[in-house]
Amino acid sequence: MASSADGKRQAIVELQGRQAGDAAASRLSAQVRDLLNQGYEYVLLNVGQLTYIDSVLLGAVVQAHVAAIRSGARVGILNATKRFRELLATTRLNRIIEIVEAKQDGGPDAQ
């Protein structure tokens, strides 16, 4: 957890391996909800090590985005693979959820 250059508190949620089903979606929803309740203004979902995502977890990503907006925060996707970007483009979620890449210094860089 850190602060960004503009002083906003940001957190990174790591998603790794195969993420599927209700249990994975519930974990993600709980993590994001807890971070928003702690006052984080920017929650990044790091999907760089994600090998599989199903529609249930994709729905949880959308729910996280909606919850963040309602609390005055934002959710972004960090280190999206080509396949993940294609999924976001196919579902048109790339139009509403910000995709960021890690900068050389390790921090996120909005695209």
HUFEN-V586515 format. One record per pair of residues at least 4 apart in sequence whose C-alpha atoms are under 7 Angstrom apart, sorted by sequence separation. I is the first residue (numbers start at 1). J is the second residue. D is the distance in whole Angstrom. If there is no record, write none. Layout:
i=I j=J d=D
i=I j=J d=D
//
This chain:
i=3 j=7 d=6
i=4 j=8 d=5
i=20 j=24 d=6
i=21 j=25 d=6
i=22 j=26 d=6
i=23 j=27 d=6
i=24 j=28 d=6
i=25 j=29 d=6
i=26 j=30 d=6
i=27 j=31 d=6
i=28 j=32 d=6
i=29 j=33 d=6
i=30 j=34 d=6
i=31 j=35 d=6
i=32 j=36 d=6
i=33 j=37 d=6
i=34 j=38 d=6
i=35 j=39 d=7
i=36 j=40 d=5
i=53 j=57 d=6
i=54 j=58 d=6
i=55 j=59 d=6
i=56 j=60 d=6
i=57 j=61 d=6
i=58 j=62 d=7
i=59 j=63 d=6
i=60 j=64 d=6
i=61 j=65 d=6
i=62 j=66 d=6
i=63 j=67 d=6
i=64 j=68 d=6
i=65 j=69 d=6
i=66 j=70 d=6
i=67 j=71 d=6
i=68 j=72 d=6
i=69 j=73 d=5
i=80 j=84 d=6
i=81 j=85 d=6
i=82 j=86 d=6
i=83 j=87 d=6
i=84 j=88 d=6
i=85 j=89 d=6
i=86 j=90 d=6
i=87 j=91 d=6
i=88 j=92 d=6
i=89 j=93 d=6
i=93 j=97 d=6
i=94 j=98 d=7
i=102 j=106 d=6
i=103 j=107 d=5
i=3 j=8 d=5
i=4 j=9 d=6
i=19 j=24 d=6
i=35 j=40 d=6
i=36 j=41 d=7
i=53 j=58 d=7
i=68 j=73 d=5
i=69 j=74 d=6
i=80 j=85 d=6
i=88 j=93 d=5
i=89 j=94 d=5
i=102 j=107 d=5
i=103 j=108 d=6
i=3 j=9 d=4
i=4 j=10 d=7
i=68 j=74 d=5
i=88 j=94 d=5
i=102 j=108 d=4
i=103 j=109 d=6
i=2 j=9 d=6
i=3 j=10 d=6
i=68 j=75 d=6
i=101 j=108 d=6
i=102 j=109 d=6
i=2 j=10 d=5
i=100 j=108 d=6
i=101 j=109 d=5
i=1 j=10 d=6
i=2 j=11 d=6
i=65 j=74 d=7
i=100 j=109 d=5
i=101 j=110 d=7
i=1 j=11 d=5
i=65 j=75 d=5
i=100 j=110 d=4
i=1 j=12 d=7
i=99 j=110 d=7
i=100 j=111 d=5
i=99 j=111 d=6
i=76 j=97 d=6
i=77 j=98 d=6
i=78 j=99 d=6
i=79 j=100 d=7
i=75 j=97 d=7
i=76 j=98 d=5
i=77 j=99 d=5
i=78 j=100 d=5
i=79 j=101 d=5
i=76 j=99 d=6
i=77 j=100 d=6
i=78 j=101 d=6
i=79 j=102 d=7
i=76 j=100 d=7
i=11 j=40 d=7
i=10 j=40 d=6
i=15 j=45 d=7
i=47 j=77 d=7
i=9 j=40 d=5
i=10 j=41 d=6
i=11 j=42 d=6
i=12 j=43 d=6
i=13 j=44 d=6
i=14 j=45 d=6
i=15 j=46 d=6
i=16 j=47 d=7
i=25 j=56 d=6
i=29 j=60 d=6
i=42 j=73 d=6
i=43 j=74 d=6
i=44 j=75 d=6
i=45 j=76 d=6
i=46 j=77 d=6
i=47 j=78 d=6
i=48 j=79 d=5
i=9 j=41 d=5
i=10 j=42 d=5
i=11 j=43 d=5
i=12 j=44 d=5
i=13 j=45 d=5
i=14 j=46 d=5
i=15 j=47 d=5
i=17 j=49 d=6
i=18 j=50 d=6
i=25 j=57 d=5
i=28 j=60 d=7
i=32 j=64 d=6
i=36 j=68 d=7
i=41 j=73 d=4
i=42 j=74 d=5
i=43 j=75 d=5
i=44 j=76 d=5
i=45 j=77 d=5
i=46 j=78 d=4
i=47 j=79 d=6
i=48 j=80 d=6
i=8 j=41 d=6
i=9 j=42 d=6
i=10 j=43 d=6
i=11 j=44 d=6
i=12 j=45 d=6
i=13 j=46 d=6
i=14 j=47 d=7
i=16 j=49 d=5
i=17 j=50 d=5
i=18 j=51 d=5
i=19 j=52 d=6
i=20 j=53 d=6
i=24 j=57 d=7
i=41 j=74 d=6
i=42 j=75 d=6
i=43 j=76 d=6
i=44 j=77 d=6
i=45 j=78 d=6
i=46 j=79 d=6
i=47 j=80 d=6
i=48 j=81 d=6
i=12 j=46 d=7
i=15 j=49 d=7
i=16 j=50 d=4
i=17 j=51 d=5
i=18 j=52 d=5
i=19 j=53 d=5
i=20 j=54 d=5
i=22 j=56 d=7
i=44 j=78 d=6
i=15 j=50 d=6
i=16 j=51 d=7
i=17 j=52 d=7
i=18 j=53 d=6
i=21 j=56 d=6
i=25 j=60 d=5
i=29 j=64 d=6
i=20 j=56 d=7
i=21 j=57 d=7
i=20 j=57 d=6
//
